[in-house]
Amino acid sequence: MDRFEFGAPESLLTGKLIKNPGFPRVQLVENQLNLFFQAQSPTDNPSLSQPNPLIFKQTWSTKASALSQEPYCQPTGSDDCGGPLPLPPTIKLDFLGIKIPAPARYVFFDSKRHDGSGNPSESPRRIYVASVNGDDSFYAPILQLNQGANDYSVAFAYAAEQPRFYWIRENSSPSGAKNEAELYTTTTGQNAQPSKVAVQLQNCSNTNAVPEDLAPWVFPDGTHILFHARCNTNEPLKLYYAALNTDGSFQSPAQIIKVETESSGVEFNQLRMPSLSPNRCELLFEVDTQIYRARRR
């Protein structure tokens, strides 16, 4: 699969009472598609009054008509939840070394949860796993990923010969300078060590992408990665894809994902947070705080 060309985008969340949706990720369970995304709850809805980002789940039929929409990750205090990655119900998570209640379906996400001591706003962002089958009280940190100053935006190649994580890490700077966000990867092996991934872009004068949150998404089989990036800070974000080696590195510089936006009647500038549907026929992404999908050509 080397053609990443898609037709005109259409909005998935028109008329919904949510604010600033993003990070769309799709899960297929028993012929039902579930769309997970991060968003801020509306201030005019008493039952969803938290101002911090939450994780929502929207279910739709195979024709993608919205049936229901509900918040998943309810924060407490200054917690906020984002970067949802739902997993297929067949996935086993024994390698995490976490005692997980069964049966359950799971989602990875990131949050600034804290223990009640110190300033909550200074808590590091960490990656967690949680149940999504009604037991919203269960969640646990994924310790092997949470070693940086901040760790977030996780992707997981669970069907690869050697399952592999990708995520964004900010390392502490001894000089006190702002931490740079960089792409990291590691396998699920017992002695696996995280390594930084060089994010090279095709036709980019600087070769490497600007270090920032790339919101990566990876094919379940680990063959390709999707993300947003830019060559320079004064350029708009664009969607990219790259083929991956078995060690997690790029086979060659990433290429732009082509989306037919000219005929849509909407101005698309910053394209962000890409992922594909389970059949890989639909591209999901965020533009100007709205989630869109586009069908493969």
C-alpha positions in Angstrom: 0.0 0.0 0.0 2.0 2.9 -1.3 -0.7 5.3 -2.4 -1.8 7.8 0.2 -4.2 9.9 -1.9 -7.7 10.8 -0.6 -10.8 12.6 -1.9 -12.7 15.6 -0.5 -13.0 15.7 3.3 -16.4 15.6 5.1 -17.0 16.6 8.7 -17.8 13.9 11.2 -19.0 16.0 14.1 -21.2 18.7 12.6 -23.6 20.1 15.2 -22.2 18.3 18.2 -22.0 20.1 21.5 -18.2 19.8 21.9 -15.3 22.1 21.7 -11.9 21.7 20.0 -12.1 18.0 19.0 -9.0 16.3 17.8 -6.8 13.2 17.8 -9.4 10.9 16.1 -8.8 7.2 16.4 -11.2 4.4 15.3 -11.9 1.0 16.9 -13.9 -1.8 15.3 -15.8 -4.0 17.7 -18.3 -6.6 16.4 -19.0 -4.7 13.2 -19.4 -1.4 15.1 -17.1 1.5 14.5 -16.2 3.5 17.5 -14.6 6.9 17.1 -12.5 8.1 20.0 -11.3 11.7 20.2 -10.2 14.3 22.6 -12.3 17.5 23.1 -13.3 20.1 25.6 -16.8 19.6 27.1 -19.3 22.5 26.4 -19.7 24.9 29.3 -23.5 25.1 28.6 -24.0 21.4 29.4 -24.2 20.9 33.2 -23.4 17.2 32.9 -20.2 17.9 31.0 -19.0 21.0 32.9 -15.3 20.3 33.2 -13.2 22.8 31.2 -10.3 20.5 30.8 -9.9 18.1 27.8 -11.8 14.8 28.0 -11.9 11.7 25.9 -15.1 11.1 24.0 -16.4 8.0 22.2 -18.8 8.3 19.3 -20.4 5.3 17.8 -21.8 5.1 14.3 -23.1 2.6 11.9 -21.0 1.4 9.0 -22.4 4.4 7.1 -21.0 6.7 9.8 -24.2 8.2 10.9 -23.8 9.3 14.5 -25.8 7.3 17.0 -24.5 8.5 20.4 -21.7 10.5 22.0 -20.5 10.2 25.5 -17.5 11.3 27.6 -15.1 8.6 28.7 -12.3 10.1 30.7 -13.7 12.3 33.5 -10.9 14.3 35.0 -10.6 15.2 38.7 -9.1 18.5 39.9 -6.6 19.6 37.3 -6.4 16.3 35.4 -7.0 16.3 31.7 -7.1 13.5 29.3 -6.0 13.3 25.6 -4.4 11.3 22.9 -6.8 8.3 23.0 -5.8 5.1 21.3 -8.5 2.4 21.5 -7.3 -1.2 21.1 -9.1 -4.2 19.5 -10.8 -6.4 22.1 -8.5 -9.3 21.1 -5.3 -7.6 22.3 -3.6 -9.1 25.3 -1.6 -6.6 27.5 0.2 -9.1 29.7 3.6 -7.6 28.6 2.8 -4.4 30.5 3.2 -6.1 33.8 0.0 -4.6 35.1 -2.8 -6.5 36.8 -5.7 -5.7 34.5 -9.3 -6.8 35.2 -10.8 -9.2 32.6 -12.7 -9.2 30.4 -12.2 -5.7 29.3 -11.5 -3.5 26.3 -8.8 -0.9 26.6 -7.7 2.5 25.5 -4.3 4.1 25.9 -4.3 7.8 26.7 -2.2 10.5 28.2 -3.0 12.7 31.2 -1.5 15.0 33.8 -2.9 13.0 36.7 -1.3 13.8 40.0 -1.1 12.5 43.6 -2.5 15.6 45.3 0.9 17.0 46.3 2.5 20.1 44.9 1.2 22.2 42.0 -1.0 20.1 39.7 -0.1 22.2 36.7 3.5 21.1 37.1 2.7 17.4 37.0 4.3 15.5 34.1 2.2 14.2 31.3 2.2 10.4 31.3 0.8 7.6 29.2 -1.9 5.3 30.8 -4.0 2.3 29.9 -7.7 2.2 31.0 -10.8 0.0 30.7 -13.5 1.2 28.3 -16.2 -1.4 29.0 -17.9 0.4 31.9 -15.2 0.2 34.5 -13.9 3.7 34.2 -12.3 3.5 37.6 -9.5 1.3 36.3 -6.4 2.9 34.8 -2.6 2.4 35.2 0.5 4.1 33.9 2.6 2.3 31.3 5.9 2.6 33.1 8.3 1.6 30.3 7.1 4.6 28.3 7.0 7.2 31.1 10.7 8.1 31.6 10.9 11.5 30.1 9.9 14.9 31.4 6.6 14.4 29.6 5.4 11.4 27.5 2.2 11.5 25.4 0.5 10.9 22.0 1.1 7.1 21.9 0.8 4.8 18.9 1.0 1.0 19.0 1.9 -1.5 16.3 0.2 -4.4 18.1 0.1 -6.8 15.1 3.7 -6.5 14.1 6.0 -9.5 14.4 7.6 -7.6 17.3 4.9 -5.2 18.7 6.2 -1.7 19.0 5.2 1.6 20.6 5.8 5.1 19.2 5.2 8.2 21.2 6.3 11.8 21.9 8.8 12.5 24.6 10.1 15.7 26.1 13.4 15.2 27.9 14.5 17.5 30.7 17.0 20.3 29.7 19.9 20.9 32.1 20.1 24.5 30.9 16.4 25.2 31.7 15.5 25.7 28.0 12.2 24.6 26.7 12.0 20.8 26.3 11.8 19.7 22.7 9.2 17.1 21.7 10.7 14.2 19.9 9.5 10.9 18.5 10.5 7.8 20.4 10.0 4.1 19.9 10.5 0.8 21.8 9.3 -2.8 21.6 7.4 -4.7 24.2 10.3 -6.9 25.0 11.4 -7.3 28.6 14.7 -5.6 28.1 13.7 -3.2 25.4 15.2 0.3 25.5 13.5 3.4 24.1 15.3 5.1 21.1 14.8 8.4 19.3 13.4 8.2 15.7 14.9 10.7 13.2 11.8 12.3 11.5 13.0 13.2 8.0 10.7 14.9 5.5 10.9 14.7 1.7 11.6 18.1 -0.1 12.4 19.7 3.2 15.3 22.1 3.3 16.0 21.3 6.9 15.6 17.6 6.2 14.2 16.9 9.7 10.8 18.0 10.9 10.4 20.7 13.5 10.6 19.0 16.9 7.0 19.2 18.3 4.0 16.9 19.0 3.6 14.9 15.8 0.5 13.0 17.0 1.8 9.7 15.4 -0.4 6.9 14.3 1.1 3.6 13.1 -0.3 0.7 11.0 -1.1 -2.2 13.4 1.4 -4.3 11.4 4.1 -1.7 12.0 4.8 -1.1 8.3 3.9 2.6 8.0 3.5 5.6 10.3 1.3 8.7 9.8 1.8 12.0 11.5 1.6 15.8 11.0 4.7 17.9 10.7 6.4 20.9 9.1 9.8 21.9 7.9 9.9 25.3 9.6 7.9 26.9 12.4 6.4 29.5 10.1 4.9 26.9 7.8 1.5 25.2 8.3 1.2 21.6 9.5 0.8 19.0 6.8 0.0 15.3 6.9 2.8 12.8 6.2 3.4 9.1 5.9 6.6 7.0 6.0 7.4 3.3 5.6 9.1 1.8 8.6 12.0 -0.6 9.2 11.6 -3.4 11.7 13.8 -1.4 14.1 11.3 1.5 14.1 13.3 3.8 11.9 12.1 5.4 8.7 13.0 3.6 5.4 13.2 6.9 3.6 12.1 10.6 4.2 8.3 10.9 4.8 6.0 12.0 2.0 3.0 14.2 2.1 -0.5 12.6 2.3 -2.5 14.0 -0.6 -6.1 15.2 0.3 -8.4 16.8 -2.2 -9.3 20.0 -0.5 -9.8 22.4 -3.4 -13.4 21.3 -4.2 -14.7 21.1 -0.6 -15.5 24.8 -0.3 -13.6 24.9 3.0 -10.2 26.4 3.5 -7.9 23.8 4.9 -4.7 25.2 6.4 -3.4 23.2 9.4 -4.0 19.5 8.8 -3.3 17.6 12.0 -3.5 14.3 13.9 -4.0 11.7 11.1 -5.1 8.1 11.4 -6.8 5.5 9.2 -10.0 3.5 9.6 -9.6 -0.2 10.3 -10.0 -1.1 6.6 -7.5 1.7 5.8 -9.9 3.2 3.3 -10.7 6.4 5.2 -8.3 9.0 6.5 -9.3 10.8 9.7 -7.7 14.1 10.7 -8.4 17.5 12.4 -8.5 20.9 10.9 -9.5 24.1 12.7 -11.0 22.2 15.7 -13.1 20.0 13.5 -12.7 16.3 12.7 -12.9 15.2 9.1 -12.7 12.0 7.1 -11.7 11.5 3.5 -12.0 8.3 1.4 -9.1 6.7 -0.4 -9.0 7.3 -4.1 
